[in-house]
Every structure is written in structure tokens, then in C-alpha cells.
Amino acid sequence: MTTKSQLVGYVRKSKSGGALNLSIDAEAFAKAEKFAGKDGRQFVSLIANADKISQILQGAREVTSLCQLFDNDTQSRI
């Protein structure tokens, strides 16, 4: 299985430093693959690298990507 990543947005520390700010591209989000929860609501699964988020929180990094992962062979969300 090969994995493909689709960039959807970015993660940064908020200006106050007490939260993470997610900047999501509206067009990319609209095109993102959705799945239904048990209650029937629609969700979009996004992923950010935990080590890079930790670096942002520690001040060693300013930004990282927010992506949706796909199985490149089946084109389905991972």
C-alpha cells in the first residue's frame, strides 16, 4: 500500500500562545473525503504530525501541515 497526502491547511500556535490555530483552505476542505459517524453525521478526518505539533508548542517550530491521507492504490481515506 502506498500513501498519498492531500494538504488541507496549517497548524500554528495562537497569538496568545494558549491554543493551536488551524487554518483550513475552504476549497480543499470541501473536496476532502468525508465519512459518516454512527449517528449519521458527516466528518472529515485530518492528520498532523504529533512531533511537529510538540515542536510548535515548545516554540521550536512555527507551523506544520494539516493533511488528509489516502491509500494511493484505492484512493480511499486512511
Sequence and secondary structure as in RCSB ss.txt:
>XXXX:A:sequence
MTTKSQLVGYVRKSKSGGALNLSIDAEAFAKAEKFAGKDGRQFVSLIANADKISQILQGAREVTSLCQLFDNDTQ
SRI
>XXXX:A:secstr
  EEEEEEEEEEE TTSSSEEEEE HHHHHHS EEE TTS EEE  B  HHHHHHHHHTS SEEEEEEEEETTTT
EE 
